[in-house]
Amino acid sequence: MNKSKVLITGCSGYIGLKLIKILMERTDLELILAYRKLSAFDHQSGGKIDLNVRRLAIGDISSTTNWHDALEGIDTIVHIAGLAHVSSRGANIASQFMEVNARGTTNLAKQAVEAGVSKFIFISSVGVYGSSRAGKLSPDSALTPCEVYAQSKLEAENGLRAIEAKSELTVVIVRPPMVYGPNAPGNFKALASAVSRGIPLPFLNISNKRSFVYVGNLVDMLESCIDIEESKGKTYNVSDDYDVSTLELIQEIANALNIRPKLFGINRTMLQMMAKLCNKSELFKKTCDSLVLDIRDTKAELQWTPPYSFSEAVRISLGHYENVESAN
């Protein structure tokens, strides 16, 4: 049996490591893992990845990265790698995001066309819709990115569709919301830490709704994108299919930790003003405004249902019921 060859980028990152873990169990796939440098493999994998899997160091991702060696015989690319944070501040921040996330992605896609790759799965971001929106957002909803990171992801999406239109390469775009899970970086970790330490949080009067996705659900959906032929040429939203307010998320975290959260209420307008004074307007939007994804097409076309419930996923993420994750 000929194995399908799958190239995965961003293998040392949070999502990449989880995806590799489940795909390693497949006997019908041959994985090629692309790292910025191979020392990242040694550090991040902790010996959990089969050393016989082909691994390549491709250096920094940019408009000039040479992917030739990585693309030989590849059928599908899952492009997870990208720039999410810039430590320096200055006028070149936007250009850094565009160089890595937009031009770096289209450079890979152009070389994929030359190498005869058939499918390119690109991990974009919910940020292309903006930080907050009313109603449920479908892949056809208007795109209004607010941050340079999201703008670079949208630029990459547009570039990929342009390449797709002029070649045999078919593109699948996946737009995840905030990804959480065990040891996940970002806002979920910060919120869980605050709840666990008993820090009073001012969200008692907030009644928003937002979509989230557990990393186990996300990589399961990505596996479906690899397998399902109908995924070609599509754009998919993904989530846990269970949307919650910030207050409900805090309560779920507290339940998993078996503690009582400390909450108090502040007038929404006052809270918004305080956030603006502290230069945290985007954080206010992400914690107090709504952004809900419609994933009906994702479930129907991929014949997919999130394997983990929201409550189960939060408990796994916080270190409870570890055996649940290994049993699924």
Secondary structure, DSSP 8 states (H G I E B T S, - for coil): ---EEEEEE-TTSHHHHHHHHHHTT-SSEEEEEEESSHHHHHHHHTT-S-TTSEEEE--S-STT---HHHHTT-SEEEE-------SS-STTHHHHHIIIIIIHHHHHHHHHHHHT--EEEEE--GGGG-S--SSEE-TTS-----SHHHHHHHHHHHHHHHHHHTSS-EEEEEE--EEE-TT--SHHHHHHHHHHTT--BSBTT----B-EEEHHHHHHHHHHHHH-GGGTT-EEE---S--B-HHHHHHHHHHHHT----B-B--HHHHHHHHHHTT-HHHHHHHHS-BEE--HHHHHHHT---SS-HHHHHHHHTTS-HHHHHH-
